[in-house]
Amino acid sequence: MVVSIRLARLGCTHRPFYRVVVADSKSARDGRNIEVVGYYNPLADKDDEKRLNIKLERVKYWLSVGAQPSDTVESLLFRSGLQVRKESGVDTPNQEQSANDKEADGVSPEAVFSIGLQV
């Protein structure tokens, strides 16, 4: 069971109100959830403390057991002061590291070009 932290929409037409919920990723957006960990009201004033309320301790727990936050929830968590990093599956090679590997062979790239050897 893959668990995600995402928004569930409530409210009327043109008056959205969201709950931050922990739910199974296969359940419907507004369907069954495991736990409600906060709310987000996009229509409230930006300085209003009723705009965003998240139980950070519970979110930290769910992140520690492997829950994946949605992109929107990740930005809301960042606003509330919690640093969340999604791990990307693509490893990009670091150019500095590859240059250091060539020097570790005992021959620097500058020496190879000055001697006339091909890499």
Buried (B, 14 or more C-beta within 10 A) or exposed (E): EEBBBBBBEEEEEEEBBBBBBBBBEEBEEEEEBBBBBBBBBEEEEEEEEEBBEBBEEBBEBBBEEEBBBBEEBBEBBEEBEBEBEEEEEEEEEEEEEEEEEEEEEEEEEEEBEEEEEEE
